[in-house]
Amino acid sequence: MIQRASMAGAALALFLAGAAGASTLPEPTEPPRDLAPFTFQDASGNTLDLGAFAGQVVVLNLWATWCAPCRAEMPSLDALQAELGGRGLQVLALSLDRSSVEDDALVAFYDEVGVTQLDMYRDTKMAASRALDAPGLPTTVVIGKDGREVARKSGELDWSNDDVIAMLEDLIAR
């Protein structure tokens, strides 16, 4: 196995250059951009915004229980949170389902796909989708420590692959 630390430079170069083969990485946002404000709820019903994660790299994933690619992608987001969560990164899996956590749809989904590391967040009004100009689901926005969008991925991605981990470790280290 190639050491992730030694891969960080190569992964970051691919990420920044948008080179061929970078399809395993989110596309860089050049230049990084400010995000329109929006709110969402945590599992307890508290209203939050991205300021709750200030100073961390945030992998903001917009998804829904009815979305097949979201279902396939969720275990890798869970693995990413297990590996880098608490080390300067937060995976914010934001459900756009109209159902609430109290309706048990999100709990059932997490149980079905084996998610154990991700907290539950919801946006029943789809404010995040509009604020982020998300073309569909899943859409994932990588947010730097400064709160600006640095990368984006529309569609499914293996978030636990070594290139992605190396790229995110580099963002955390900045």
C-alpha positions as CSV (number, residue, x, y, z in Angstrom):
1,M,0.0,0.0,0.0
2,I,1.3,3.4,-0.9
3,Q,1.6,5.7,2.1
4,R,-1.1,8.4,2.1
5,A,1.4,11.1,3.2
6,S,3.6,10.5,0.2
7,M,0.5,10.7,-2.1
8,A,-0.6,14.1,-0.7
9,G,1.5,16.1,-3.0
10,A,0.5,14.2,-6.1
11,A,-3.2,14.2,-5.2
12,L,-3.1,17.9,-4.5
13,A,-1.3,18.6,-7.8
14,L,-4.0,16.6,-9.7
15,F,-6.7,18.4,-7.7
16,L,-5.4,21.9,-8.4
17,A,-4.6,21.2,-12.0
18,G,-7.9,19.5,-12.8
19,A,-5.7,17.0,-14.7
20,A,-6.9,13.9,-16.5
21,G,-7.4,11.2,-13.9
22,A,-8.7,13.7,-11.4
23,S,-12.2,12.3,-11.8
24,T,-11.5,10.5,-8.6
25,L,-11.3,13.9,-6.9
26,P,-13.8,16.7,-6.6
27,E,-13.3,19.5,-9.2
28,P,-11.4,22.5,-7.7
29,T,-13.3,25.8,-7.4
30,E,-10.9,28.4,-8.8
31,P,-10.8,30.9,-7.3
32,P,-12.4,29.7,-4.0
33,R,-15.8,31.3,-3.5
34,D,-17.9,32.6,-0.7
35,L,-21.1,30.7,0.0
36,A,-24.6,32.1,0.2
37,P,-25.9,31.7,3.7
38,F,-28.5,29.0,4.5
39,T,-29.7,27.2,7.6
40,F,-30.5,23.6,8.4
41,Q,-31.4,21.5,11.4
42,D,-29.5,18.9,13.5
43,A,-31.0,15.7,14.8
44,S,-32.4,17.6,17.8
45,G,-34.1,20.2,15.7
46,N,-31.7,23.0,16.4
47,T,-31.2,25.4,13.6
48,L,-27.6,25.7,12.4
49,D,-25.5,27.3,9.7
50,L,-22.0,26.6,8.4
51,G,-20.6,28.9,11.1
52,A,-21.1,26.0,13.5
53,F,-18.2,24.3,11.7
54,A,-15.9,27.3,11.5
55,G,-12.2,26.6,11.3
56,Q,-12.7,23.0,10.0
57,V,-12.6,21.6,6.5
58,V,-16.2,20.6,5.8
59,V,-17.3,18.0,3.3
60,L,-20.9,19.1,2.7
61,N,-22.9,16.4,1.0
62,L,-26.4,17.1,-0.2
63,W,-28.4,13.8,-0.5
64,A,-31.8,12.2,-0.1
65,T,-33.0,8.8,0.9
66,W,-34.6,8.2,-2.5
67,C,-31.4,8.9,-4.4
68,A,-29.7,5.7,-5.5
69,P,-26.2,7.2,-6.0
70,C,-26.5,8.8,-2.6
71,R,-27.2,5.4,-1.1
72,A,-24.1,4.0,-2.8
73,E,-21.9,6.9,-1.7
74,M,-23.0,7.2,1.9
75,P,-20.8,4.4,3.3
76,S,-17.6,6.1,1.9
77,L,-18.7,9.4,3.5
78,D,-19.2,7.5,6.8
79,A,-15.6,6.0,6.4
80,L,-14.2,9.5,5.7
81,Q,-15.8,10.8,8.9
82,A,-14.4,7.8,10.8
83,E,-10.9,8.5,9.4
84,L,-10.6,12.3,9.5
85,G,-13.5,13.5,11.7
86,G,-12.2,15.2,14.8
87,R,-8.9,15.9,13.1
88,G,-10.0,19.2,11.5
89,L,-12.6,17.8,9.2
90,Q,-16.3,17.4,9.4
91,V,-18.5,15.4,7.0
92,L,-21.9,17.2,7.0
93,A,-24.3,14.9,5.3
94,L,-27.3,17.1,4.8
95,S,-30.5,15.3,3.9
96,L,-32.9,17.2,1.6
97,D,-35.8,14.9,2.3
98,R,-39.0,16.5,3.4
99,S,-39.3,14.0,6.2
100,S,-37.7,14.9,9.6
101,V,-35.5,12.9,11.9
102,E,-38.5,12.5,14.1
103,D,-40.2,10.7,11.2
104,D,-37.5,8.0,11.4
105,A,-36.8,8.0,7.6
106,L,-33.3,9.2,8.1
107,V,-32.6,6.8,11.0
108,A,-33.9,3.9,8.9
109,F,-31.7,5.0,6.0
110,Y,-28.6,5.2,8.1
111,D,-29.4,1.8,9.5
112,E,-30.0,0.3,6.1
113,V,-26.7,1.5,4.6
114,G,-24.6,0.9,7.7
115,V,-23.8,4.5,8.6
116,T,-22.5,4.8,12.2
117,Q,-20.2,7.8,12.2
118,L,-22.2,10.6,10.6
119,D,-24.5,12.9,12.5
120,M,-27.9,13.6,11.0
121,Y,-28.7,16.9,9.5
122,R,-31.7,17.9,7.4
123,D,-32.9,20.7,5.2
124,T,-36.5,20.1,4.5
125,K,-36.8,23.5,2.7
126,M,-33.9,22.7,0.3
127,A,-32.3,26.0,1.1
128,A,-28.8,24.6,0.8
129,S,-29.6,23.2,-2.7
130,R,-30.6,26.7,-3.9
131,A,-27.8,28.5,-2.1
132,L,-25.2,26.2,-3.5
133,D,-26.7,25.9,-7.0
134,A,-26.7,22.2,-6.7
135,P,-27.6,20.6,-10.1
136,G,-28.8,17.4,-8.6
137,L,-28.1,14.8,-6.0
138,P,-25.7,13.9,-4.7
139,T,-23.7,17.2,-4.8
140,T,-20.8,17.6,-2.4
141,V,-19.1,20.9,-1.7
142,V,-15.7,20.9,0.0
143,I,-15.3,24.0,2.2
144,G,-12.0,25.2,3.4
145,K,-11.2,26.4,7.0
146,D,-11.9,29.9,5.9
147,G,-15.6,29.0,5.0
148,R,-15.1,29.3,1.2
149,E,-15.9,26.6,-1.4
150,V,-12.6,25.1,-2.6
151,A,-14.0,22.1,-4.5
152,R,-17.2,20.5,-5.7
153,K,-18.4,17.1,-6.9
154,S,-21.7,16.5,-8.7
155,G,-22.6,12.8,-8.6
156,E,-21.2,9.8,-6.7
157,L,-17.6,9.6,-5.5
158,D,-15.7,7.1,-3.3
159,W,-14.8,9.6,-0.5
160,S,-12.6,7.0,1.2
161,N,-10.2,6.6,-1.7
162,D,-6.5,7.4,-1.0
163,D,-6.4,10.3,-3.4
164,V,-9.4,12.0,-1.8
165,I,-8.0,11.4,1.7
166,A,-4.6,12.8,0.8
167,M,-6.3,15.9,-0.7
168,L,-8.4,16.5,2.4
169,E,-5.4,15.9,4.7
170,D,-3.6,18.6,2.8
171,L,-6.5,21.0,3.2
172,I,-6.6,20.2,7.0
173,A,-2.9,20.9,7.3
174,R,-3.1,24.4,5.7
